[in-house]
């Protein structure tokens, strides 16, 4: 019997695509060029994952707010805020680690898609937090998606950084009389 609702504990499209590229794209030898590979069934790292990636947070959301909301689904082992690589200020994501897999699934089911600080948050299972992942990967130290955002978003610091710099440059040139 087929259902119309997607499973909540399935890995995100981003996660699946990232693993395909790693598995088949980078580790290819010259000997493997002519022969076809049969994809073996990899063990799912999210099968027992107890860590959640939480995205689309406001830059002004505090650890206490996140802890209060996510503790409703189970006991939290650790909460790691995503930080701007250079400024060490929050940049809109975090990792919430629970003690067991079922609490993480419950959290995805009940809290994913709800509002926190007037923003709809998204949750995804994560294979586990490793040191260094708490920093944004964008050129300016924040998240990549915030670099080129062209709409004004007060919860995420206004315009995207690249757009804000471009607007500032235009304002400076206009002020000089060109």
C-alpha positions, 0 to 999 in steps of 0.5 A: 500500500502506497501512502501520500505522506513522505517519511519524516526520518528519511535523509535530505536530498542534500545529504544523499547527493553529497554522498553520491558525489563522494562515493563515485566521483572522487575515489575513481582510479584509472583502472576503473574507467572502462568497467562499470561499478555496481553500487553496493548497499551502504550502511545508512549513517542516519539509521541510529542518528541522534543528532539534528541539524536545525536551520533557518534560525534567526541570528538573534535566537539564543541557545536558551530558546532553542533548548527550551523548545527542543527539550520538549521532545526528549533530554538534550545531550548537547546543543552547538550553535552555528557561528560565523567563522570570523566574528564568532556570532550566531549565523542561523543554524545549530546542532541538537544532540539527543541521547537516543534516535527516537527522541530525534525522530520525534523532534523532526516530526513535531518541531520541524516546520514550526516557528521560532522567533517568527521564522519557520525552522527546518530540521534534518537528521545529521550523522553526528557533530564533529568539531569545525562544523559549527562554523559557516562555510561562506566566503565571509564566514557565515552561511553560503545561502546568506552571501547572495540573498537579495531580499531584506531579511531582518532576522538574518542580518538584513541583505546578503553580505555580497549584496550589502557590500555592492549597495554600499559601494554604489552609495559611496560612488553616488555620494562622490558625484561620480 
